Amino acid sequence: MRISCDFDAGGGMMKHVCRLEAAGRGQAADVYNSLQKKPDTGSLFLFVYSLSGKGKLAYGGGSQLLPEHHGCFLAEPADFRLLASGGDRPEELLWLLASGDPVRGFWERFIRVFGHVVSLKRDDEPIRLLARMFRSPAVGEGDDRYRSSVLLYEWMIAVERLAEERSGLPQPFPAALQQVVREMENRVHDPLDLEEMAASAGLSKHHFCKTFKRHTGETPIHYMRKMRVEEAARLLRESDMSVARIADITGFDNISYFGKVFRRLTGETPTEFRDRNCQ
């Protein structure tokens, strides 16, 4: 279950399709206020995490318990309510509100495979990122808007990575494609072409490309390219290697192409990304 967060060029401007609308920490009333303040600009997607206390989520005519240290994914949360559970501590929540087609796809796939409510420790990476996220500049114009999208993209990757560590790739994902994805992960620093991928899956190149896109929504090459960018982002954060060296060892032919792909997927140049994460 991989995600895509692309940016389309239009009219000389970068048009967001993956957007962080709001993030915060507080109680249920604060979440309600955040929802009410958002203009009707399309579908919204809400993640709520209980730092303390427990309650019952009501939405879409149904309800779901939200225990302490659990998170809930909700799509179209206009009728969201959090009911008191009678516990001896008031609920304290972290939440984020997002929009965009890639966000919709991620939310819907996650709910379909793992359900609405998931157990998450406070020190799990998605929760640590979310705790930092609400302190970042509010979504707005210019750089803040771009940085907010990068934060959301990083958070979605962290959720996906944790889900895969716990459960492996979702079972509906064919075993042959699971093998290819594992090979992509093992060879993120090495060349891997379509012929090799198809051979690993035991399929013709044409059939492999069609099957892969049907299950992931992406071409194998784009999927692999995003995986290389994820690894490059990790190296930019955790090492002092030059950008040129990172581009080389993550399989990009030249630094110019690497910079273009990195910015298209994250909204920042490699240098901007490193500077922001080293502050």
C-alpha positions, 0 to 999 in steps of 0.5 A, spaced: 500 500 500 504 505 497 502 512 496 503 518 491 503 525 493 504 529 486 504 536 484 502 538 477 505 544 474 499 549 471 500 557 469 507 557 472 504 555 479 505 548 483 498 546 484 497 542 490 493 535 490 496 533 497 494 538 502 495 538 510 489 543 512 490 543 519 493 539 525 492 540 533 492 538 540 487 539 545 480 536 546 474 534 542 471 541 542 478 543 538 477 538 533 470 540 532 472 547 531 477 546 526 472 542 522 467 548 522 473 553 520 474 549 514 471 552 507 467 547 503 473 546 498 472 538 497 472 532 501 476 532 508 480 526 511 481 526 519 485 522 523 484 523 531 489 520 536 487 519 543 493 521 548 489 520 554 482 518 556 477 514 552 471 515 548 466 513 543 466 516 536 460 517 532 460 518 525 456 516 519 450 513 523 455 508 527 459 508 532 466 506 534 470 506 541 476 510 541 481 507 547 487 511 549 493 510 545 489 508 539 488 512 532 482 513 528 481 514 520 475 518 518 473 520 511 468 525 510 468 527 517 462 532 517 458 528 522 464 526 527 462 526 534 466 524 540 462 522 546 464 521 553 466 514 556 465 516 563 472 515 564 476 519 570 480 523 565 478 527 560 480 525 553 486 529 550 487 528 542 492 529 537 489 530 530 490 532 523 485 534 517 487 533 510 485 533 503 486 531 496 486 525 491 492 522 494 490 523 501 483 520 499 486 513 496 491 512 502 485 513 507 480 509 503 485 503 502 488 504 510 480 503 512 479 497 507 485 493 510 486 495 517 479 498 519 478 505 522 481 504 529 488 502 530 493 501 536 499 506 536 504 507 541 506 514 543 513 513 541 511 510 534 514 514 528 507 517 526 505 519 533 512 523 534 511 526 527 504 528 528 506 531 535 511 536 531 506 537 526 501 541 530 507 546 532 509 547 525 507 554 521 499 553 519 497 552 512 497 558 508 500 561 502 507 560 499 513 556 503 508 554 509 503 551 504 509 547 501 512 545 507 505 543 510 504 538 504 511 535 505 509 534 513 503 530 511 507 526 505 512 524 511 507 522 516 503 518 511 509 514 509 511 513 516 504 510 517 504 506 511 511 503 514 509 501 521 503 498 518 507 494 513 512 492 519 506 490 523 502 486 518 506 485 512 503 487 505 496 487 505 494 479 503 490 481 497 496 484 494 498 478 490 504 474 492 508 475 486 507 482 487 510 482 494 516 479 491 517 484 486 516 490 492 521 486 496 526 486 491 525 493 490 526 495 497 533 490 497 535 494 491 533 501 492 541 502 491 542 498 485 539 498 478 533 494 477 529 494 470 522 492 468 525 486 465 528 484 471 521 486 475 517 482 470 521 476 471 521 476 478 514 476 478 514 470 473 510 474 468 511 478 461 513 485 462 506 487 459 502 483 464 506 485 469 505 492 468 498 492 468 497 487 474 502 492 478 498 498 476 491 495 478 493 493 485 497 499 486 495 505 482 502 506 479 507 504 474 512 499 477 517 505 475 514 510 478 513 506 484 520 504 484 522 512 483 518 514 490 522 508 494 528 511 491 526 518 494 524 515 500 531 512 501 534 519 499 530 523 504 532 518 510 540 519 507 539 527 507 536 527 514 541 522 517 547 522 514 552 528 512 553 525 505 553 530 499 547 531 495 550 528 489 553 522 492 546 521 495 543 521 488 548 516 485 547 511 490 539 511 490 540 510 482 539 517 479 543 518 473 545 525 475 544 530 480 539 535 476 534 529 474 534 527 482 533 534 484 527 535 479 524 528 481 525 529 489 522 536 488 516 534 484 514 528 490 516 532 496 515 540 494 522 541 496 529 541 493 534 536 497 538 542 500 531 545 502 529 538 505 536 537 509 536 544 511 529 544 514 530 537 518 537 539 521 534 545 524 
